[in-house]
């Protein structure tokens, strides 16, 4: 019978097989599916077998805490999975969970997540405007977009402050700077009456790190 340890070893072997690393066509295929197995989640989230155990543990702990819910589950065969239930995940739910947790996942999944989120936000905005007829969006002034140079400089500032004050490490699988934990950027903002979504913080930190590949934390 397959133990949890053997299950993780199997997932790590799949992730570590370069022939099975997902291509853009693979992502296009899986992002059209209604649900993913844990094997598919691991394969799509990381190509580093060393990160599998940590990711698996995070998923397990979130399931037990009720912060992550599978779309369905079953017990496929008494001779497999050690009699444990096999979980299936809604793609948007599991990707959103990873972004909120500050887990580093491929940009293609983040971009897809943001595209899926826009219709939800538009529906919410429409609901607010319906309930508050005094709001006239057409009268709101358009903000002047940042120039490329201004955006580049702003991202440098964000990255430098995150590394200096919050120990952000672009190469780390998980950072205390992201997420909602004590010592994170989000928590610091809330201390001053400000707020920003975890996915937004992670997105801009990733973009800043990508534009500044030589910027790395100093080794003590």
Backbone as ProteinMPNN parsed JSONL, in Angstrom:
{"seq_chain_A": "XXXXXXXXXXXXXXXXXXXXXXXXXXXXXXXXXXXXXXXXXXXXXXXXXXXXXXXXXXXXXXXXXXXXXXXXXXXXXXXXXXXXXXXXXXXXXXXXXXXXXXXXXXXXXXXXXXXXXXXXXXXXXXXXXXXXXXXXXXXXXXXXXXXXXXXXXXXXXXXXXXXXXXXXXXXXXXXXXXXXXXXXXXXXXXXXXXXXXXXXXXXXXXXXXXXXXXXXXXXX", "coords_chain_A": {"N_chain_A": [[0.843, -1.204, 0.0], [0.379, 2.26, -0.661], [2.2, 4.668, 0.999], [2.114, 7.953, 2.592], [4.657, 9.043, 2.44], [5.783, 7.604, 0.296], [4.105, 8.517, -1.662], [4.815, 11.21, -1.869], [7.425, 10.885, -2.75], [6.911, 9.805, -5.268], [5.6, 11.977, -6.492], [7.699, 13.832, -6.461], [9.493, 12.564, -8.174], [8.092, 12.68, -10.556], [7.916, 15.46, -10.946], [10.646, 16.015, -11.166], [11.36, 14.875, -13.556], [12.537, 15.807, -16.558], [11.423, 15.432, -19.032], [8.796, 15.508, -18.525], [8.253, 18.069, -17.784], [6.07, 20.823, -17.8], [4.862, 22.317, -20.814], [3.971, 25.268, -22.752], [1.755, 24.481, -24.192], [0.873, 22.409, -22.596], [0.063, 23.812, -20.3], [-2.025, 25.305, -21.421], [-3.784, 23.275, -22.006], [-4.337, 22.114, -19.437], [-5.385, 24.298, -18.061], [-7.865, 24.486, -19.055], [-9.231, 22.476, -17.981], [-11.623, 21.17, -15.589], [-10.859, 20.372, -13.08], [-7.989, 19.494, -11.063], [-5.677, 16.887, -10.265], [-3.638, 16.037, -7.369], [-1.156, 15.336, -8.331], [-1.081, 16.641, -10.81], [-1.254, 19.272, -9.929], [1.225, 19.588, -8.561], [3.019, 19.176, -10.671], [2.424, 21.326, -12.365], [2.925, 23.512, -10.753], [5.632, 23.557, -9.923], [9.022, 22.834, -10.979], [10.944, 21.799, -9.531], [12.028, 19.177, -7.716], [12.785, 19.217, -5.032], [11.165, 21.023, -3.813], [8.75, 19.864, -3.611], [7.97, 18.4, -1.277], [7.652, 20.439, 0.663], [5.608, 21.972, -0.517], [3.598, 20.073, -0.649], [3.155, 19.619, 2.091], [2.194, 22.141, 2.843], [-0.223, 22.25, 1.446], [-1.559, 20.097, 2.65], [-1.726, 21.015, 5.34], [-3.32, 23.282, 5.015], [-5.657, 22.125, 4.097], [-6.449, 20.664, 6.366], [-6.863, 22.765, 8.104], [-9.027, 23.923, 7.03], [-8.748, 25.958, 5.213], [-8.402, 25.525, 2.61], [-10.27, 24.008, 0.178], [-11.135, 20.992, -1.392], [-12.438, 20.272, -4.701], [-13.726, 17.901, -5.003], [-13.622, 14.544, -3.686], [-12.456, 11.155, -3.482], [-12.196, 7.649, -2.716], [-10.149, 5.843, -4.319], [-9.137, 3.117, -4.563], [-8.742, 0.34, -2.472], [-6.239, -0.741, -2.379], [-4.515, 1.178, -3.086], [-3.031, 4.361, -2.342], [-3.071, 4.019, 0.358], [-5.549, 3.731, 1.52], [-6.384, 6.315, 1.887], [-8.214, 9.343, 1.168], [-8.472, 10.595, -2.149], [-7.811, 13.676, -3.427], [-9.324, 16.238, -5.469], [-8.827, 19.291, -7.204], [-10.205, 22.52, -7.79], [-9.012, 24.474, -10.418], [-8.774, 27.401, -10.341], [-9.211, 27.893, -7.628], [-7.06, 26.536, -6.311], [-4.839, 27.798, -7.423], [-5.303, 30.444, -6.65], [-5.149, 30.125, -3.905], [-2.403, 29.483, -3.656], [-1.213, 31.895, -4.458], [-2.146, 33.686, -2.517], [-0.91, 32.557, -0.297], [1.648, 33.236, -0.821], [3.301, 31.637, -2.324], [5.751, 30.745, -4.677], [4.898, 30.521, -7.953], [4.588, 29.572, -11.459], [4.592, 32.323, -13.819], [2.692, 32.177, -15.837], [0.503, 30.97, -14.694], [-0.222, 32.852, -12.79], [-0.914, 35.034, -14.413], [-3.099, 33.917, -15.759], [-4.797, 33.532, -13.59], [-5.283, 36.213, -12.868], [-6.693, 37.071, -15.101], [-8.975, 35.53, -14.872], [-9.971, 36.618, -12.599], [-10.765, 39.217, -13.164], [-13.427, 39.339, -14.39], [-14.92, 38.644, -12.115], [-14.347, 40.75, -10.368], [-15.415, 42.857, -11.845], [-18.113, 42.242, -11.799], [-18.613, 42.556, -9.078], [-18.077, 45.311, -8.804], [-20.065, 46.379, -10.434], [-22.262, 45.656, -8.966], [-21.894, 47.223, -6.661], [-22.094, 49.798, -7.765], [-24.706, 49.746, -8.627], [-26.059, 49.66, -6.249], [-25.277, 52.073, -5.246], [-26.231, 54.614, -6.692], [-25.28, 57.2, -6.976], [-22.674, 57.252, -7.756], [-20.687, 58.046, -10.422], [-18.952, 56.711, -12.836], [-18.031, 57.663, -15.236], [-17.368, 60.274, -14.774], [-15.105, 60.219, -13.33], [-11.723, 61.106, -13.08], [-9.129, 60.155, -15.333], [-6.207, 58.428, -14.466], [-2.851, 59.351, -15.08], [-0.774, 57.172, -16.777], [2.224, 55.499, -15.62], [5.471, 56.198, -16.917], [7.757, 54.074, -18.753], [10.306, 54.286, -17.69], [9.789, 55.421, -15.182], [8.291, 53.38, -14.027], [10.174, 51.32, -13.949], [12.045, 52.384, -12.155], [10.442, 52.586, -9.87], [9.901, 49.901, -9.341], [12.453, 49.033, -8.691], [12.836, 50.4, -6.288], [10.823, 49.243, -4.71], [11.693, 46.547, -4.655], [14.239, 46.801, -3.444], [13.56, 47.846, -0.893], [11.981, 45.762, 0.051], [13.823, 43.653, 0.239], [15.684, 44.727, 2.013], [14.253, 45.501, 4.349], [12.384, 43.513, 4.823], [13.528, 41.101, 4.382], [13.242, 39.844, 1.909], [13.687, 37.294, -0.46], [14.378, 36.652, -3.697], [14.95, 34.135, -4.759], [13.924, 32.264, -3.08], [11.605, 29.677, -2.168], [9.496, 30.207, -0.517], [8.534, 33.143, 1.187], [8.85, 35.233, 4.065], [8.19, 37.791, 3.689], [6.019, 37.925, 2.046], [2.506, 36.993, 1.863], [0.239, 36.686, 4.714], [1.388, 36.585, 7.164], [2.938, 37.332, 10.395], [5.203, 40.012, 10.277], [5.202, 40.299, 7.574], [4.909, 42.157, 4.459], [2.286, 42.894, 3.911], [1.097, 42.82, 6.494], [2.559, 44.87, 7.718], [1.681, 47.089, 6.245], [-0.989, 47.144, 7.021], [-0.738, 47.943, 9.62], [-0.564, 50.626, 9.413], [-2.962, 51.469, 8.527], [-3.291, 50.823, 5.894], [-3.671, 48.747, 2.954], [-3.12, 45.887, 0.858], [-3.583, 43.444, -1.635], [-2.432, 40.09, -1.2], [-1.634, 38.721, -3.501], [-1.108, 40.804, -5.211], [1.088, 42.074, -4.036], [2.983, 39.984, -4.185], [3.075, 39.659, -6.963], [4.201, 42.084, -7.955], [6.656, 42.06, -6.674], [7.816, 39.823, -7.801], [7.943, 40.689, -10.458], [9.676, 42.851, -10.165], [11.994, 41.54, -9.297], [12.518, 40.011, -11.517], [13.186, 41.945, -13.395], [15.476, 42.873, -12.302], [17.78, 40.945, -12.095], [20.286, 40.652, -10.894], [20.097, 41.585, -8.37], [20.349, 40.603, -5.158], [19.875, 39.324, -1.817], [22.165, 40.371, 0.774], [24.731, 38.264, 1.983], [25.132, 37.251, 5.252]], "CA_chain_A": [[0.0, 0.0, 0.0], [1.174, 3.465, -0.854], [2.219, 5.571, 2.14], [2.253, 9.367, 2.235], [6.06, 9.253, 2.069], [5.965, 7.095, -1.058], [3.343, 9.392, -2.546], [5.639, 12.395, -2.081], [8.546, 10.465, -3.592], [6.384, 9.672, -6.619], [5.378, 13.323, -7.006], [9.012, 14.429, -6.686], [10.061, 11.922, -9.354], [7.374, 13.226, -11.714], [8.347, 16.852, -11.099], [12.051, 16.046, -11.549], [11.557, 14.319, -14.896], [12.537, 16.934, -17.498], [10.54, 15.114, -20.154], [7.427, 15.776, -18.102], [8.079, 19.483, -17.438], [4.978, 21.364, -18.628], [5.091, 23.296, -21.872], [2.845, 26.204, -22.867], [0.603, 23.693, -24.644], [0.374, 21.679, -21.426], [-0.683, 24.752, -19.462], [-3.264, 25.624, -22.135], [-4.664, 22.114, -21.853], [-4.769, 21.935, -18.054], [-6.171, 25.443, -17.608], [-9.227, 24.311, -19.559], [-9.85, 21.395, -17.217], [-12.463, 21.588, -14.462], [-10.208, 20.03, -11.824], [-6.642, 18.924, -11.129], [-5.253, 15.982, -9.202], [-2.466, 16.548, -6.665], [-0.013, 15.141, -9.231], [-1.117, 17.714, -11.801], [-0.929, 20.511, -9.207], [2.675, 19.609, -8.344], [3.706, 19.292, -11.962], [2.191, 22.663, -12.915], [3.399, 24.542, -9.836], [7.086, 23.606, -9.755], [9.841, 21.848, -11.689], [12.004, 21.473, -8.581], [11.561, 18.097, -6.841], [13.068, 19.512, -3.629], [10.096, 21.865, -3.293], [7.517, 19.093, -3.573], [7.604, 18.079, 0.112], [7.176, 21.663, 1.317], [4.326, 22.323, -1.122], [2.635, 19.05, -0.224], [2.849, 19.886, 3.5], [1.368, 23.351, 2.907], [-1.56, 21.874, 0.987], [-2.141, 19.25, 3.696], [-2.063, 21.83, 6.512], [-4.438, 24.158, 4.658], [-6.841, 21.267, 4.048], [-6.837, 20.354, 7.741], [-7.319, 24.004, 8.753], [-10.229, 24.38, 6.349], [-8.453, 27.139, 4.4], [-8.38, 25.066, 1.231], [-11.278, 22.958, 0.034], [-11.09, 20.31, -2.69], [-13.704, 20.296, -5.429], [-14.337, 16.618, -4.648], [-12.646, 13.546, -3.288], [-12.95, 9.787, -3.474], [-11.247, 6.637, -2.277], [-10.107, 5.107, -5.583], [-8.902, 1.684, -4.484], [-8.199, 0.017, -1.153], [-4.84, -1.141, -2.504], [-3.738, 2.369, -3.46], [-3.199, 5.571, -1.517], [-3.142, 3.624, 1.763], [-6.911, 3.926, 2.0], [-6.665, 7.735, 2.07], [-9.001, 9.949, 0.103], [-7.728, 11.269, -3.209], [-8.472, 14.957, -3.609], [-9.296, 16.944, -6.74], [-8.868, 20.72, -6.905], [-10.605, 23.493, -8.799], [-7.789, 25.203, -10.8], [-8.719, 28.773, -9.838], [-9.123, 27.844, -6.168], [-5.732, 26.136, -5.856], [-3.892, 28.846, -7.845], [-5.56, 31.595, -5.777], [-4.588, 29.736, -2.601], [-0.943, 29.593, -3.731], [-0.861, 33.316, -4.531], [-2.415, 34.261, -1.19], [0.099, 32.017, 0.609], [2.959, 33.754, -1.192], [4.087, 30.559, -2.931], [6.24, 31.092, -6.004], [4.382, 29.656, -9.01], [4.879, 30.146, -12.782], [3.867, 33.54, -14.191], [1.556, 31.857, -16.703], [-0.626, 30.682, -13.811], [-0.62, 34.124, -12.174], [-1.607, 35.813, -15.445], [-4.398, 33.269, -15.965], [-5.578, 33.838, -12.394], [-5.721, 37.609, -12.939], [-7.712, 37.149, -16.148], [-10.197, 34.938, -14.323], [-10.433, 37.464, -11.501], [-11.346, 40.463, -13.675], [-14.905, 39.291, -14.47], [-15.468, 38.62, -10.762], [-14.246, 42.109, -9.839], [-16.345, 43.693, -12.601], [-19.447, 41.94, -11.274], [-18.695, 43.187, -7.755], [-18.145, 46.758, -9.01], [-21.386, 46.669, -10.979], [-23.191, 45.527, -7.849], [-21.702, 48.398, -5.813], [-22.614, 50.972, -8.47], [-26.162, 49.615, -8.659], [-26.543, 49.998, -4.905], [-24.916, 53.456, -4.973], [-26.431, 55.296, -7.98], [-24.631, 58.505, -7.023], [-21.33, 57.111, -8.305], [-20.636, 58.15, -11.878], [-17.6, 56.348, -13.239], [-17.638, 58.457, -16.394], [-16.873, 61.56, -14.325], [-13.85, 60.035, -12.623], [-10.58, 61.475, -13.913], [-8.21, 59.072, -15.646], [-4.858, 58.637, -13.971], [-1.813, 59.282, -16.103], [0.047, 55.974, -16.536], [3.658, 55.695, -15.427], [6.343, 55.923, -18.047], [8.536, 52.854, -18.543], [11.419, 54.638, -16.81], [9.239, 55.604, -13.84], [7.9, 52.063, -13.523], [11.413, 50.594, -13.653], [12.604, 52.952, -10.917], [9.545, 52.231, -8.777], [10.103, 48.481, -9.043], [13.74, 48.939, -7.996], [12.601, 50.873, -4.918], [10.027, 48.208, -4.035], [12.54, 45.373, -4.44], [15.271, 47.14, -2.469], [12.95, 47.963, 0.437], [11.518, 44.431, 0.466], [14.988, 42.853, 0.631], [16.369, 45.338, 3.15], [13.437, 45.576, 5.565], [11.536, 42.339, 5.038], [14.333, 39.909, 4.077], [12.715, 39.174, 0.722], [14.688, 36.571, -1.246], [13.755, 36.259, -4.962], [15.212, 32.736, -5.086], [13.309, 31.381, -2.089], [10.306, 29.114, -2.522], [8.5, 30.88, 0.317], [9.114, 34.312, 1.842], [8.088, 35.851, 5.154], [7.774, 39.12, 3.226], [4.721, 37.797, 1.379], [1.496, 36.332, 2.676], [-0.391, 37.482, 5.774], [2.029, 36.242, 8.429], [3.578, 38.414, 11.132], [6.456, 40.41, 9.654], [5.038, 40.421, 6.123], [4.637, 43.513, 3.949], [0.85, 43.147, 4.082], [0.854, 43.137, 7.903], [3.134, 46.186, 7.98], [0.78, 48.079, 5.656], [-2.202, 47.213, 7.833], [-0.407, 48.671, 10.854], [-0.689, 52.064, 9.129], [-4.269, 51.704, 7.928], [-3.209, 50.571, 4.459], [-3.832, 47.328, 2.635], [-2.873, 45.456, -0.521], [-3.798, 42.004, -1.76], [-1.201, 39.292, -1.191], [-1.245, 38.395, -4.873], [-0.565, 42.02, -5.812], [2.436, 42.235, -3.477], [3.837, 38.94, -4.772], [3.206, 39.909, -8.397], [5.144, 43.176, -8.221], [7.984, 41.645, -6.214], [8.344, 38.923, -8.843], [8.266, 41.508, -11.627], [10.864, 43.634, -9.824], [13.133, 40.615, -9.264], [12.777, 39.593, -12.904], [13.843, 43.064, -14.073], [16.766, 43.122, -11.639], [18.252, 39.598, -11.74], [21.525, 40.68, -10.106], [19.8, 42.049, -7.015], [20.169, 39.483, -4.243], [20.168, 39.71, -0.425], [23.546, 40.209, 1.22], [24.981, 37.11, 2.849], [25.764, 37.686, 6.511]], "C_chain_A": [[0.871, 1.244, 0.0], [1.08, 4.386, 0.357], [2.33, 7.009, 1.657], [3.682, 9.66, 1.774], [6.322, 8.773, 0.652], [5.246, 7.967, -2.078], [4.171, 10.638, -2.89], [6.83, 12.054, -2.971], [8.111, 10.352, -5.057], [6.184, 11.034, -7.257], [6.704, 14.009, -7.336], [9.659, 13.862, -7.942], [9.409, 12.463, -10.622], [7.831, 14.649, -12.004], [9.78, 16.927, -11.62], [12.344, 15.49, -12.924], [11.429, 15.433, -15.935], [11.596, 16.685, -18.675], [9.08, 15.412, -19.818], [7.219, 17.223, -17.669], [7.029, 20.1, -18.362], [5.43, 22.405, -19.637], [3.9, 24.259, -21.897], [1.586, 25.475, -23.312], [-0.006, 22.909, -23.483], [-0.461, 22.595, -20.534], [-2.031, 25.099, -20.114], [-4.28, 24.5, -21.964], [-5.22, 22.027, -20.433], [-5.624, 23.094, -17.54], [-7.604, 25.42, -18.147], [-9.971, 23.213, -18.802], [-10.641, 21.936, -16.022], [-11.809, 21.31, -13.118], [-8.841, 19.405, -12.08], [-6.444, 17.935, -9.991], [-4.04, 16.596, -8.511], [-1.215, 16.41, -7.53], [0.06, 16.26, -10.252], [-0.776, 19.059, -11.152], [0.576, 20.641, -9.038], [3.426, 19.854, -9.642], [3.584, 20.698, -12.537], [2.78, 23.767, -12.049], [4.919, 24.657, -9.775], [7.777, 22.557, -10.611], [11.007, 21.42, -10.796], [11.51, 20.4, -7.613], [11.798, 18.361, -5.361], [11.95, 20.343, -2.99], [8.782, 21.102, -3.113], [7.048, 18.829, -2.134], [7.007, 19.288, 0.821], [5.792, 22.045, 0.789], [3.237, 21.341, -0.684], [2.199, 19.294, 1.225], [1.94, 21.105, 3.653], [-0.069, 23.055, 2.49], [-2.274, 21.064, 2.065], [-2.584, 20.077, 4.902], [-3.245, 22.746, 6.232], [-5.742, 23.374, 4.567], [-7.36, 21.0, 5.46], [-7.398, 21.579, 8.461], [-8.589, 24.555, 8.108], [-10.025, 25.612, 5.493], [-8.339, 26.811, 2.913], [-9.361, 23.913, 1.127], [-11.172, 22.322, -1.354], [-12.443, 20.396, -3.379], [-14.472, 18.997, -5.201], [-13.234, 15.673, -4.197], [-13.282, 12.163, -3.368], [-11.857, 8.871, -2.937], [-11.134, 5.648, -3.428], [-9.979, 3.595, -5.458], [-8.26, 1.367, -3.136], [-6.731, -0.379, -1.198], [-3.934, 0.024, -2.896], [-4.006, 3.483, -2.457], [-3.382, 5.256, -0.039], [-4.535, 3.851, 2.362], [-7.288, 5.376, 2.208], [-7.524, 8.247, 0.915], [-8.089, 10.639, -0.896], [-8.484, 12.544, -3.559], [-8.307, 15.513, -5.024], [-9.523, 18.423, -6.456], [-9.363, 21.539, -8.1], [-9.382, 24.338, -9.14], [-7.697, 26.614, -10.23], [-8.526, 28.783, -8.327], [-7.709, 27.532, -5.701], [-4.675, 27.162, -6.258], [-4.061, 30.076, -6.947], [-4.983, 31.334, -4.387], [-3.074, 29.921, -2.59], [-0.494, 31.054, -3.739], [-1.048, 33.981, -3.177], [-1.366, 33.811, -0.178], [1.501, 32.533, 0.292], [3.876, 32.697, -1.787], [4.486, 30.954, -4.349], [5.726, 30.07, -7.016], [4.649, 30.321, -10.357], [4.0, 31.351, -13.115], [2.631, 33.247, -15.027], [0.311, 31.542, -15.878], [-1.139, 31.953, -13.146], [-1.405, 34.972, -13.172], [-2.997, 35.241, -15.702], [-5.332, 33.588, -14.802], [-6.135, 35.259, -12.467], [-6.812, 37.801, -13.995], [-9.041, 36.597, -15.662], [-10.824, 35.845, -13.266], [-11.155, 38.706, -11.994], [-12.863, 40.41, -13.805], [-15.561, 39.291, -13.099], [-15.463, 40.026, -10.165], [-15.236, 43.041, -10.533], [-17.773, 43.492, -12.102], [-19.659, 42.609, -9.922], [-18.842, 44.701, -7.887], [-19.518, 47.166, -9.516], [-22.434, 46.617, -9.883], [-23.118, 46.743, -6.94], [-22.322, 49.637, -6.456], [-24.134, 50.954, -8.548], [-26.767, 50.032, -7.325], [-26.237, 51.44, -4.522], [-25.005, 54.26, -6.275], [-25.743, 56.642, -8.088], [-23.236, 58.452, -7.627], [-21.399, 57.145, -9.823], [-19.208, 57.909, -12.332], [-17.117, 57.221, -14.394], [-17.042, 59.789, -15.997], [-15.549, 61.449, -13.58], [-12.678, 60.321, -13.557], [-9.665, 60.281, -14.123], [-6.822, 59.403, -15.131], [-3.858, 58.497, -15.111], [-0.918, 58.084, -15.815], [1.516, 56.324, -16.363], [4.411, 55.455, -16.729], [7.147, 54.659, -17.736], [9.682, 53.099, -17.568], [10.947, 54.785, -15.367], [8.872, 54.259, -13.216], [9.125, 51.247, -13.124], [12.016, 51.067, -12.341], [11.758, 52.558, -9.708], [9.727, 50.776, -8.361], [11.429, 48.257, -8.321], [13.594, 49.33, -6.526], [11.86, 49.807, -4.11], [10.896, 47.006, -3.687], [13.592, 45.637, -3.366], [14.725, 47.216, -1.05], [12.506, 46.594, 0.954], [12.681, 43.57, 0.939], [15.641, 43.401, 1.9], [15.559, 45.242, 4.442], [12.633, 44.316, 5.871], [12.222, 41.03, 4.642], [13.787, 39.13, 2.885], [13.846, 38.562, -0.096], [14.026, 36.07, -2.528], [13.916, 34.783, -5.299], [14.504, 31.752, -4.15], [11.944, 30.904, -2.554], [9.193, 29.802, -1.747], [9.191, 31.995, 1.096], [8.227, 34.809, 2.966], [7.587, 37.233, 4.739], [6.392, 39.083, 2.591], [3.754, 37.032, 2.27], [0.955, 37.26, 3.758], [0.216, 37.216, 7.144], [2.61, 37.48, 9.111], [4.929, 38.738, 10.494], [6.374, 40.545, 8.153], [4.762, 41.875, 5.734], [3.168, 43.866, 4.158], [0.526, 43.545, 5.521], [1.376, 44.523, 8.259], [2.234, 47.292, 7.428], [-0.458, 48.267, 6.529], [-1.965, 47.948, 9.149], [-0.582, 50.173, 10.685], [-1.999, 52.385, 8.406], [-4.285, 51.523, 6.426], [-3.408, 49.082, 4.195], [-3.547, 47.086, 1.159], [-3.036, 43.946, -0.55], [-2.461, 41.271, -1.791], [-0.712, 39.014, -2.608], [-0.636, 39.614, -5.574], [0.863, 42.263, -5.335], [3.395, 41.248, -4.121], [4.097, 39.203, -6.248], [4.256, 40.972, -8.685], [6.554, 42.85, -7.725], [8.621, 40.723, -7.244], [8.769, 39.717, -10.083], [9.544, 42.305, -11.383], [12.108, 42.756, -9.837], [13.521, 40.177, -10.674], [13.522, 40.68, -13.676], [15.229, 43.348, -13.509], [17.371, 41.807, -11.163], [19.512, 39.57, -10.882], [21.309, 41.143, -8.67], [19.513, 40.843, -6.133], [20.502, 39.927, -2.831], [21.634, 39.498, -0.079], [23.68, 39.011, 2.136], [25.732, 37.581, 4.098], [26.902, 36.76, 6.883]], "O_chain_A": [[1.954, 1.27, 0.585], [-0.011, 4.837, 0.704], [2.602, 7.267, 0.484], [3.894, 10.429, 0.836], [7.005, 9.45, -0.116], [5.708, 8.138, -3.206], [4.223, 11.064, -4.044], [7.203, 12.839, -3.843], [8.84, 10.749, -5.965], [6.546, 11.242, -8.415], [6.824, 14.684, -8.359], [10.302, 14.594, -8.694], [10.077, 12.677, -11.633], [8.099, 15.006, -13.151], [10.101, 17.801, -12.425], [13.466, 15.619, -13.415], [10.333, 15.944, -16.164], [11.041, 17.626, -19.242], [8.24, 15.55, -20.708], [6.125, 17.579, -17.231], [7.093, 19.918, -19.577], [6.269, 23.257, -19.346], [2.937, 24.082, -21.151], [0.483, 25.801, -22.873], [-1.224, 22.759, -23.387], [-1.54, 22.222, -20.072], [-3.052, 25.175, -19.432], [-5.476, 24.742, -21.799], [-6.428, 21.882, -20.244], [-6.488, 22.898, -16.685], [-8.444, 26.228, -17.749], [-11.18, 23.042, -18.961], [-10.358, 23.021, -15.514], [-12.16, 21.937, -12.119], [-8.571, 18.865, -13.153], [-6.973, 18.116, -8.895], [-3.473, 17.569, -9.007], [-0.321, 17.254, -7.477], [1.142, 16.774, -10.533], [-0.09, 19.886, -11.753], [1.145, 21.691, -9.339], [4.362, 20.653, -9.689], [4.533, 21.208, -13.132], [3.1, 24.844, -12.552], [5.441, 25.757, -9.592], [7.195, 21.52, -10.93], [11.939, 20.759, -11.254], [10.657, 20.682, -6.771], [11.1, 17.802, -4.516], [11.809, 20.363, -1.767], [7.825, 21.622, -2.54], [5.874, 19.013, -1.816], [5.984, 19.179, 1.497], [4.906, 22.401, 1.567], [2.108, 21.734, -0.389], [1.015, 19.189, 1.546], [1.03, 21.111, 4.482], [-1.016, 23.547, 3.103], [-3.444, 21.307, 2.361], [-3.678, 19.876, 5.43], [-4.081, 22.967, 7.108], [-6.805, 23.886, 4.916], [-8.56, 21.097, 5.718], [-8.281, 21.466, 9.311], [-9.158, 25.538, 8.585], [-10.993, 26.253, 5.083], [-8.198, 27.7, 2.074], [-9.291, 22.956, 1.897], [-11.125, 23.024, -2.365], [-13.471, 20.572, -2.725], [-15.702, 18.982, -5.204], [-12.049, 15.983, -4.32], [-14.505, 12.029, -3.325], [-10.721, 9.3, -2.734], [-11.929, 4.712, -3.516], [-10.653, 2.862, -6.182], [-7.333, 2.057, -2.712], [-6.05, -0.357, -0.173], [-2.72, -0.141, -3.02], [-5.056, 3.537, -1.818], [-3.798, 6.118, 0.735], [-4.676, 4.127, 3.554], [-8.398, 5.661, 2.658], [-7.553, 7.661, -0.166], [-7.057, 11.199, -0.527], [-9.653, 12.498, -3.94], [-7.292, 15.289, -5.684], [-10.311, 18.779, -5.579], [-8.997, 21.289, -9.248], [-8.757, 24.88, -8.228], [-6.657, 26.993, -9.691], [-7.762, 29.594, -7.803], [-7.203, 28.189, -4.791], [-3.715, 27.378, -5.519], [-3.073, 30.68, -6.53], [-4.399, 32.227, -3.773], [-2.52, 30.454, -1.628], [0.497, 31.404, -3.097], [-0.196, 34.755, -2.741], [-0.972, 34.583, 0.696], [2.437, 32.292, 1.054], [5.097, 32.846, -1.756], [3.661, 31.437, -5.125], [6.076, 28.892, -6.945], [4.912, 31.523, -10.399], [2.826, 31.4, -12.749], [1.637, 33.969, -14.948], [-0.808, 31.816, -16.311], [-2.345, 32.118, -12.959], [-2.432, 35.557, -12.827], [-3.962, 35.99, -15.847], [-6.511, 33.879, -15.003], [-7.306, 35.49, -12.167], [-7.737, 38.591, -13.807], [-10.102, 37.125, -15.994], [-12.038, 35.843, -13.064], [-12.061, 39.202, -11.323], [-13.538, 41.345, -13.373], [-16.634, 39.868, -12.925], [-16.435, 40.448, -9.539], [-15.828, 43.911, -9.894], [-18.545, 44.445, -11.996], [-20.726, 43.155, -9.644], [-19.635, 45.312, -7.171], [-20.072, 48.176, -9.082], [-23.37, 47.416, -9.86], [-24.148, 47.247, -6.492], [-22.989, 50.426, -5.787], [-24.777, 52.003, -8.537], [-27.823, 50.662, -7.266], [-26.843, 51.983, -3.599], [-23.982, 54.556, -6.893], [-25.63, 57.183, -9.189], [-22.671, 59.489, -7.974], [-22.107, 56.342, -10.432], [-18.355, 58.791, -12.227], [-15.921, 57.486, -14.513], [-16.294, 60.387, -16.77], [-14.939, 62.461, -13.236], [-12.645, 59.837, -14.688], [-9.448, 59.487, -13.208], [-6.318, 60.509, -15.328], [-4.0, 57.643, -15.985], [-0.358, 57.984, -14.723], [1.993, 57.326, -16.897], [4.027, 54.61, -17.537], [7.208, 54.227, -16.585], [9.998, 52.251, -16.733], [11.618, 54.332, -14.44], [9.111, 54.027, -12.031], [9.123, 50.568, -12.097], [12.444, 50.26, -11.516], [12.294, 52.236, -8.647], [9.708, 50.457, -7.173], [11.525, 47.397, -7.445], [14.15, 48.684, -5.639], [12.225, 49.508, -2.973], [10.848, 46.503, -2.564], [13.813, 44.805, -2.486], [15.346, 46.714, -0.113], [12.637, 46.299, 2.142], [12.555, 42.84, 1.922], [16.093, 42.638, 2.755], [16.106, 44.938, 5.502], [12.248, 44.072, 7.014], [11.582, 39.981, 4.575], [13.859, 37.901, 2.854], [14.841, 39.225, -0.391], [13.198, 35.16, -2.473], [13.108, 34.23, -6.045], [14.49, 30.548, -4.405], [11.218, 31.623, -3.24], [8.082, 29.963, -2.252], [10.299, 31.814, 1.602], [7.002, 34.811, 2.847], [6.674, 37.781, 5.357], [5.674, 40.083, 2.594], [4.142, 36.49, 3.304], [1.184, 38.469, 3.724], [-0.366, 37.577, 8.166], [2.755, 38.535, 8.494], [5.711, 37.833, 10.204], [7.372, 40.873, 7.51], [4.427, 42.706, 6.578], [2.839, 44.991, 4.535], [-0.228, 44.49, 5.751], [0.734, 45.265, 9.001], [2.049, 48.321, 8.078], [-0.917, 49.387, 6.751], [-2.896, 48.511, 9.724], [-0.728, 50.908, 11.662], [-2.132, 53.425, 7.761], [-5.19, 52.012, 5.75], [-3.323, 48.262, 5.109], [-3.714, 47.976, 0.325], [-2.669, 43.254, 0.4], [-1.481, 41.773, -2.34], [0.487, 39.068, -2.877], [0.243, 39.473, -6.424], [1.74, 42.613, -6.125], [4.486, 41.621, -4.551], [5.209, 38.995, -6.733], [5.105, 40.789, -9.558], [7.536, 43.318, -8.3], [9.814, 40.824, -7.527], [9.814, 39.452, -10.676], [10.39, 42.426, -12.269], [13.157, 43.171, -10.329], [14.699, 39.998, -10.981], [14.38, 40.383, -14.507], [16.055, 43.987, -14.161], [17.469, 41.573, -9.958], [19.78, 38.573, -10.213], [22.227, 41.099, -7.851], [18.527, 40.139, -6.349], [21.331, 40.819, -2.651], [22.27, 38.566, -0.571], [22.816, 38.776, 2.981], [26.79, 38.206, 4.023], [27.552, 36.964, 7.908]]}, "name": "protein", "num_of_chains": 1, "seq": "XXXXXXXXXXXXXXXXXXXXXXXXXXXXXXXXXXXXXXXXXXXXXXXXXXXXXXXXXXXXXXXXXXXXXXXXXXXXXXXXXXXXXXXXXXXXXXXXXXXXXXXXXXXXXXXXXXXXXXXXXXXXXXXXXXXXXXXXXXXXXXXXXXXXXXXXXXXXXXXXXXXXXXXXXXXXXXXXXXXXXXXXXXXXXXXXXXXXXXXXXXXXXXXXXXXXXXXXXXXX"}
